[in-house]
Structures are given as structure tokens and as C-alpha cells.
């Protein structure tokens, strides 16, 4: 059986993003035929809005963004939120993080951030040494734990344990924090009964020995 | 030919949600569409697919004899009396569980692949040996669940296991949906379930007392009572499985008014 294959076109963006990045993109896509396209955004740090904009620029030329490659987890997180398939350029990341270590999130504890894509389903556990960033949901009955921070880019509805080796500064952050149970260090709390507001990322941390939930702040990821 | 055979595992994790009923009805519905279909009972411990299909008294050999090579495959296959396109490969006796290995399941399915377009495997409940054996032999899967927290939780577990075993695609059938209870917020809604399981919905099956009647009679609903609500749902699932684009029913609208019931009948009576 011969299947019709539309060839995926590939665009590689120049390293480092300029102020007027839309022009650079438009110049790149000008010669392309309509169809699926894969973009390597190198070390461009793109937010949710910018990727949305990028997508609409492509769509105006009849191009469909099927996958975004990037050196930066931040860009991938934003892209995933838009339902775009993503791929982390691993070799580049290692190089860049070696060259400019101060950029990494946890350089002070010299902890690694563990990046995992996919949903944790009931009965599955993810245990990480260091910080964990999960792109996906933690379903009821699943268990995610880390010796550092737990970050869930998705809905947290299972059990999360941050700072499982005693780090009281560890936090648990999720786009939708609706856990069965939260644990930070040795403190255990049941999840809130009421449903949280939609679209509001929340963060749980230890304050005076009690786990409190607040709207998430970017600052939380920077080092204390 | 053999490579195009679709091998579909019908599983749920939790027992009693309607795996066997779905297998039987889907088998009949596919056969009626002219597709050569075989249903394989992988529930060796508690077999009852033969009962549902009304073929219990016709079984001579089982999968056990086929594996022991004391009979040929075509001797063990039980052809359905009314739908000649459908065959059943019955489960052997429960002691098979002691020695059955994933390899054996794969061997059986390989044999069936040559003669059929669809192989439906009725999976046992649970996630132990029986499930693992069945998973090893399948390509794709249908997960059946009910709108209940326990059934959804078990389905979630099973989907995780299917994913790690590389079974693809995995689709969802939501069984025993009661529109009235959903409307009164007494039952998990379709969205509540798909929200957690995050699977493409292959179909909904409405709660229908006729299912019990037909089960006891050994005549799947899709065979005897084509116009009952559940029967229509089963046939639609079979058609979607074959790639036809049939819209899902909206539980908020279905089953409530006589007019809607009538409209559904009109839509499905296509000859």
C-alpha cells in the first residue's frame, strides 16, 4: 500500500533571538511550500504568547507547526501548553549549561533538574534525585516525588512529595493543584477540598511547619 | 493479508464493567458488516464469552488443545450460528493458567491472523498474569470503563501498563452511561472521565436493561434487538472501529425524549 507522504520541512533558526524576531522567521519561511513544518528554535527563549504568534505567522503561510525543537526547557514548556509536540536538543543543552552555569535554576545546590514528559497514571511512580519537572498530569493514584522541587506542568491530582530527604525549602507547583495528598519534607497534608480556580498555577510550600498553597510565582523557581 | 489484521485487546482492569459484553456485541456487529472476525476468550479463569454468544454447547476443542497440538485450529474455532463471519476460540480449562506464557498467546494470535481481519481478545480483569499474557499478543486496545471512580481509577492503571507495553492506539469506551444521572450530577460525566484518562473516545454505551436480557439468553444485543439503545451504541462503535465517521451521541440529549429515540432509529436504519 503506497501512502501519500507530505514531506516535513525543517527550519533552523539562527542562534540567539533578535528584538525583531518575526522578520527573521518570515524570511526563513518565505521559500517554503504549505505543509507540515518542524522548527529548531535553538536557544530562543519563547513564551506562551510568542509561540502563539509564531504559530499564527506559520499558519498564514499555510504551514503547520508539528514539532518544536529547542535547547531550553522553558520554551518547550510554553510550546507544550499550546499542544505542540516538542523535543529537547540534549547535546546543546549540556554544552550551554556547561558554558554558562549561572543560568541554570539550581546552581547553588548543584542539583539537576529532571525533565519528564507524559502523564503519570494510577499506580505509576516517579522518584527523582534533584528537582523534577513533569510535562503532563499526575493522575489520582499516581505518586511523584523528588528530593528538591516538584513542578507539574499539568494537573496534579495524585500524591506529590517534595524535599523527601528533608529539604524544608522544597515546593510543589502545578498548573492545577488538586492533589489527594501533599508532602513536603516530613509534613503531610491532605489536598484542598474545594476546586481551585482554572488557569491559575499554584504552589505549595512549608510555612512555620504547615503546608500552605498560594498562587505560584516565578520567583519560587529562582534560588532562595 | 495477515499484516493488515487488526488485533484488539478489550480490557478494563476492574471486573464487571462490560468487557465480555462489548467483545460479544462488537464481534457480531463487525461480522454483520461483512468483516471476518474472531473473538478470543483470554479469560481462562472465568470464561464466559461462549455463554454470551450462546455457543457453550458447541464447544468441542479449546485454545488449550490447539496449543498442545492435539487438534487443528479450525477444529477448535466455533462458528457463530447466525453470523458465519464470526468465530469464537474458546478458553481452555482454568488450569491452563499454571503454564500459559505470553509466547503461547502470541502463537495463538499468529495462527488467527491468517484467516481473519479482526481478532478481538477478551481480556481478564486485573493486571496480573492473565492480563500480561493477553497484552503481549495484542497490537491495539480498547479500554472499557464505567462512569464510576473505581472503574476509572483501574482503567487509568491499565492504560499506563498498555502504554509501557507499546500498545497503540488505545481507545476508550464508556459503558453504562445514564444520561439522567449525569444531568442530575449523580454520576461522573463523560468529560470527567475523559479528563482523567485522556484517551480518544471510541464510543459511549447507554445503560440498557435489554443487555441483561440478551446476556441471559445467549444472544448478543446486536444480533437480536438491533434497535435498543445499547445495541445502536455497539454498532456505532464497530463502524467507528472500521474508520467510519459517526458522531458520538450526546448523553444530555439522548434517551430523554421520544423524539430523540425515534431520530436515532431513523439514523441507524441504513441498508
Interface residues (C-beta under 8 A of the other chain):
Chain A: X119 X120 X121 X122 X123 X124 X137 X139 X140 X141 X157
Chain B: X153 X154 X156 X157 X159 X160 X163 X196 X198
